[in-house]
Amino acid sequence: MRLQDKVAVVTGAASGIGMAVAKKLATEGAKIVIGDRNAAGVEAVADGIGAAATAMALDVADEGSARAIIDRTVALHGGLDILCNIAGVLDFGRFEDIDRRRWDRVISVNLTGVYHMCHAAMPHLIERRGAIVNMASAAGLVGVPYNSAYSASKHGVVGLTRALALEFSKEGVRINAVCPGGVKTPMVQQAPPENIDWQMVMRSASWLDSGEMAEPEDIADTVAFLASSDARRITGAAFPVDGGQTAG
């Protein structure tokens, strides 16, 4: 119960890593407000968790929506201790096929969405000397072919994490990023386009040698650690949880 009586917001909580993080924080004792564009899905996750969870429709790409979930959390629980920015989208494709609309969608959710949430939450996190855990990716540490917008957005998340960690260290707010490799989520397991070299993608992925990807719960364990006082001396880190994908 490392997070007993802590208050947390988790984005992208209707499925995949976000859902696993929401469940993990609740089992560690946190009171959580969870958001997702899939309103019905996030309501179902909250119902499964029980009284510790409150669900809210959320579009992190919209600044007003991001601010609304933070405001509601503070109104419900009197403050905020932890922000977990998990919401994200993936868009495999040849670079020449990634038009401005597709590029903007990925950047607006994966990077600008993190900015929106951090910007809204920071005054409350300063009050409680809280923590932010951003979901980056192994694709934020190395390149992944046919994944230009996603890789650019996740490199941006790593850079934003490090910049904010330095800026707010004197206020006692810790900011870290988790960088998963392949994880068994609906987003990652979607069928790739037929006109890309999928074997090239696979050769760059951590699950190639082991034959399997990580489970969402593997990533949630790291998020919970970074959100807890066990990681009180860790800030500005980009933690790979990738089976060695970025090791060499």
Residue pairs with C-beta under 8 A, 6 or more apart in sequence:
1 28
1 29
2 28
2 29
2 224
2 228
2 229
2 230
3 25
3 28
3 29
3 30
3 81
3 82
3 224
3 227
3 228
4 28
4 29
4 30
5 29
5 30
5 31
6 25
6 29
6 30
6 31
6 81
6 82
6 227
7 30
7 31
7 32
7 33
7 73
7 77
7 78
7 79
7 80
7 81
7 82
8 25
8 30
8 31
8 32
8 33
8 80
8 81
8 82
8 83
8 84
8 227
9 32
9 33
9 34
9 35
9 69
9 70
9 73
9 80
9 82
9 83
9 84
9 117
9 121
10 18
10 21
10 22
10 25
10 32
10 33
10 34
10 35
10 84
10 86
11 18
11 34
11 35
11 36
11 58
11 60
11 69
11 84
11 85
11 86
11 87
11 113
11 117
12 18
12 35
12 36
12 60
12 85
12 86
12 87
12 88
12 135
13 19
13 21
13 22
13 34
13 35
13 36
13 42
13 45
13 55
13 86
14 36
14 37
14 38
14 41
14 42
14 44
14 45
15 36
15 38
15 41
15 185
15 186
15 187
16 183
16 185
16 186
16 187
16 216
17 86
17 135
17 180
17 183
17 185
17 216
17 219
17 220
18 34
18 36
18 84
18 86
18 87
19 45
19 216
20 215
20 216
20 217
20 219
20 220
21 84
21 86
21 216
21 219
21 220
21 223
21 224
22 32
22 34
22 45
22 46
22 49
22 53
23 45
23 48
23 49
23 220
24 217
24 220
24 221
24 223
24 224
25 32
25 82
25 84
25 223
25 224
25 227
26 32
26 49
26 50
26 52
26 53
28 224
28 228
30 52
30 81
30 82
31 52
31 77
32 49
32 52
32 53
32 54
33 53
33 54
33 55
33 56
33 69
33 72
33 73
33 76
33 77
34 42
34 45
34 46
34 53
34 54
34 55
34 56
35 42
35 55
35 56
35 57
35 58
35 60
35 69
35 87
36 42
36 57
36 58
36 87
37 57
37 58
37 59
37 87
39 55
39 57
42 55
42 56
42 57
42 58
43 55
45 53
45 55
46 53
46 54
46 55
54 72
54 73
54 76
56 68
56 69
56 72
57 65
58 65
58 66
58 68
58 69
58 87
59 65
60 66
60 85
60 87
60 109
60 113
60 114
60 116
60 117
61 108
61 109
61 112
61 113
61 116
62 116
63 116
63 119
63 120
66 113
66 116
66 117
66 119
66 120
67 116
67 120
70 80
70 117
70 120
70 121
70 124
71 120
73 80
74 80
74 124
79 124
79 127
79 128
80 121
80 124
80 125
80 128
80 130
81 125
81 128
81 130
81 131
82 130
82 131
82 132
82 133
82 227
83 117
83 118
83 121
83 125
83 130
83 131
83 132
83 133
84 132
84 133
84 135
84 223
84 227
85 113
85 114
85 117
85 118
85 132
85 133
85 134
85 135
85 157
86 135
86 223
87 109
87 113
87 135
88 109
88 110
88 135
88 187
89 105
89 106
89 109
89 110
89 150
89 187
90 106
90 147
90 150
90 187
90 188
90 190
91 98
91 102
91 105
91 106
91 147
91 149
91 150
92 146
92 147
92 150
92 192
92 193
92 196
92 201
93 102
93 146
93 193
93 196
94 146
94 193
94 195
94 196
95 146
95 148
97 193
97 195
98 148
98 149
102 149
103 149
106 149
106 150
106 153
107 149
107 152
107 153
107 156
109 153
110 150
110 153
110 154
110 156
110 157
111 153
111 156
111 157
111 160
114 134
114 157
114 160
115 160
118 132
118 160
118 164
118 175
121 132
122 168
122 173
124 130
125 131
125 132
125 173
126 168
126 171
126 172
126 173
129 171
129 172
129 173
130 173
130 174
131 173
131 174
131 175
131 176
131 226
131 227
131 231
132 161
132 164
132 173
132 174
132 175
132 176
133 176
133 177
133 178
133 223
133 226
133 227
134 157
134 160
134 161
134 175
134 176
134 177
134 178
135 157
135 177
135 178
135 180
135 219
135 223
136 154
136 157
136 158
136 161
136 177
136 178
136 179
136 238
137 150
137 151
137 154
137 157
137 179
137 180
138 144
138 179
138 180
138 181
138 206
138 240
138 242
138 245
138 246
139 147
139 150
139 151
139 154
139 155
140 151
140 153
140 154
140 155
140 156
140 157
140 158
140 177
140 179
140 238
141 155
141 158
141 179
141 238
141 240
141 246
142 204
142 245
142 246
143 151
143 204
144 150
144 151
144 201
144 204
144 205
145 196
145 197
145 200
145 201
145 204
146 192
146 193
146 196
146 197
146 200
146 201
147 201
154 179
157 177
158 177
158 179
158 238
161 175
161 176
161 177
161 236
161 238
162 236
162 238
164 173
164 175
165 174
165 175
165 176
165 235
165 236
165 237
166 236
168 175
169 235
169 236
174 226
174 231
174 232
174 234
174 235
175 235
175 236
176 226
176 231
176 234
176 235
176 236
176 237
176 238
176 239
177 237
177 238
177 239
178 219
178 222
178 223
178 226
178 238
178 239
178 241
179 238
179 239
179 240
179 241
179 242
179 246
180 214
180 219
180 241
180 242
181 205
181 206
181 207
181 213
181 214
181 240
181 241
181 242
181 243
181 245
181 246
182 188
182 205
182 206
182 207
182 213
182 214
182 242
182 243
182 245
183 213
183 214
183 215
183 216
183 218
183 219
184 212
184 213
184 214
184 215
184 216
185 216
188 213
192 198
192 201
202 208
204 245
205 245
206 213
206 214
206 242
206 243
206 244
206 245
207 213
207 214
207 243
209 243
210 243
214 241
214 242
214 243
218 241
219 241
222 239
222 241
225 231
226 234
226 237
226 239
240 246
240 247
